Amino acid sequence: MHDVLDELGDLTVSLHEGRHHFASCRQLISKQIEVFCARREYDSVHYSDACKAIELGQFKDVNLGSDNGKQPEIPNGQFYQALADAMTTRLLPESDRAIRAVEALNVSALPDDMSSE
């Protein structure tokens, strides 16, 4: 979870700096969504460590509270999929005509060979 918050924070700072144009902002968001989608199947070391800490009831000399297992664990893949879906819905709405119009003006999306034929 900490990695996700760091990455979302970095993305937010980058978008707020004002160095990017619309198309590159959209590209940054899309790449971050792709990263989250790729992690659906990925069981990171941090996730495994967190699961072990919960089982032991302690993480680095800090006792973790216990509700006798009443708090359900969110599966790693489900968490990343929900995050990617929420970002896509909120930040990349496909139905927005203005977005499609601006993307049509994106120079980097044009083909390299622009012959006059």
C-alpha positions as CSV (number, residue, x, y, z in Angstrom):
1,M,0.0,0.0,0.0
2,H,2.9,2.3,0.8
3,D,4.3,1.9,-2.7
4,V,1.0,2.7,-4.3
5,L,0.7,5.9,-2.2
6,D,4.2,7.0,-3.1
7,E,3.6,6.4,-6.8
8,L,0.3,8.2,-6.8
9,G,1.9,11.1,-4.9
10,D,4.7,11.3,-7.5
11,L,2.2,11.2,-10.3
12,T,0.2,14.0,-8.6
13,V,3.3,16.2,-8.1
14,S,4.4,15.6,-11.7
15,L,0.9,16.6,-13.0
16,H,0.7,19.7,-10.8
17,E,4.1,21.0,-11.9
18,G,2.7,22.2,-15.1
19,R,5.5,21.0,-17.3
20,H,3.3,18.6,-19.3
21,H,0.8,19.2,-22.0
22,F,-2.6,17.5,-22.1
23,A,-1.5,14.5,-24.1
24,S,1.6,13.8,-22.0
25,C,-0.5,14.0,-18.8
26,R,-2.8,11.4,-20.2
27,Q,0.2,9.3,-21.1
28,L,1.6,9.5,-17.6
29,I,-1.8,8.4,-16.1
30,S,-2.1,5.6,-18.6
31,K,1.4,4.3,-17.8
32,Q,0.6,4.3,-14.1
33,I,-2.6,2.4,-14.7
34,E,-0.6,-0.2,-16.8
35,V,1.8,-0.6,-13.8
36,F,-1.1,-1.3,-11.5
37,C,-2.7,-3.7,-13.9
38,A,0.6,-5.6,-14.2
39,R,0.8,-6.0,-10.4
40,R,-2.5,-7.8,-10.3
41,E,-0.6,-11.1,-10.7
42,Y,2.5,-10.0,-8.8
43,D,3.0,-11.0,-5.2
44,S,5.6,-8.4,-3.9
45,V,7.9,-8.9,-1.1
46,H,6.2,-6.1,0.9
47,Y,2.8,-7.8,0.5
48,S,4.2,-11.1,1.7
49,D,5.9,-9.4,4.7
50,A,2.6,-7.6,5.5
51,C,0.7,-10.9,5.5
52,K,3.3,-12.5,7.8
53,A,3.1,-9.6,10.2
54,I,-0.6,-9.9,10.4
55,E,-0.3,-13.7,11.1
56,L,2.3,-13.0,13.8
57,G,0.4,-10.0,15.2
58,Q,3.6,-7.9,15.2
59,F,5.6,-5.8,12.7
60,K,9.0,-4.5,13.6
61,D,8.5,-4.4,17.4
62,V,5.0,-3.0,17.0
63,N,2.1,-5.1,18.2
64,L,-0.8,-5.2,15.8
65,G,-4.3,-5.0,17.1
66,S,-6.5,-8.0,16.6
67,D,-10.2,-8.3,16.0
68,N,-10.1,-12.1,16.0
69,G,-9.8,-12.2,12.2
70,K,-12.9,-10.1,11.6
71,Q,-11.1,-7.9,9.2
72,P,-11.1,-9.5,5.7
73,E,-8.0,-9.4,3.7
74,I,-8.2,-7.7,0.3
75,P,-6.6,-9.9,-2.3
76,N,-3.6,-8.3,-3.9
77,G,-4.9,-8.7,-7.5
78,Q,-8.3,-7.3,-6.5
79,F,-6.8,-4.3,-4.9
80,Y,-4.7,-3.3,-8.0
81,Q,-7.6,-4.0,-10.4
82,A,-9.9,-1.8,-8.3
83,L,-7.3,0.9,-8.3
84,A,-6.7,0.7,-12.0
85,D,-10.5,0.7,-12.7
86,A,-11.0,3.8,-10.4
87,M,-8.2,5.7,-12.1
88,T,-9.5,4.8,-15.6
89,T,-13.0,5.9,-14.7
90,R,-12.1,9.1,-13.1
91,L,-9.0,10.3,-15.0
92,L,-9.4,8.7,-18.5
93,P,-13.1,8.9,-19.5
94,E,-13.3,7.6,-23.0
95,S,-16.7,9.2,-23.6
96,D,-15.2,12.7,-23.3
97,R,-15.2,14.2,-26.8
98,A,-12.8,17.0,-25.8
99,I,-10.2,14.4,-24.9
100,R,-10.4,12.7,-28.3
101,A,-10.3,16.1,-30.0
102,V,-7.1,17.1,-28.2
103,E,-5.5,13.7,-28.8
104,A,-6.1,14.2,-32.5
105,L,-3.8,17.2,-32.3
106,N,-1.0,15.3,-30.5
107,V,2.1,15.5,-32.7
108,S,3.7,12.5,-31.2
109,A,0.7,10.3,-32.3
110,L,1.2,11.2,-36.0
111,P,2.9,8.7,-38.2
112,D,6.6,9.3,-38.9
113,D,6.2,9.1,-42.7
114,M,3.8,11.9,-43.8
115,S,4.0,11.5,-47.5
116,S,1.9,13.8,-49.7
117,E,0.5,10.9,-51.8
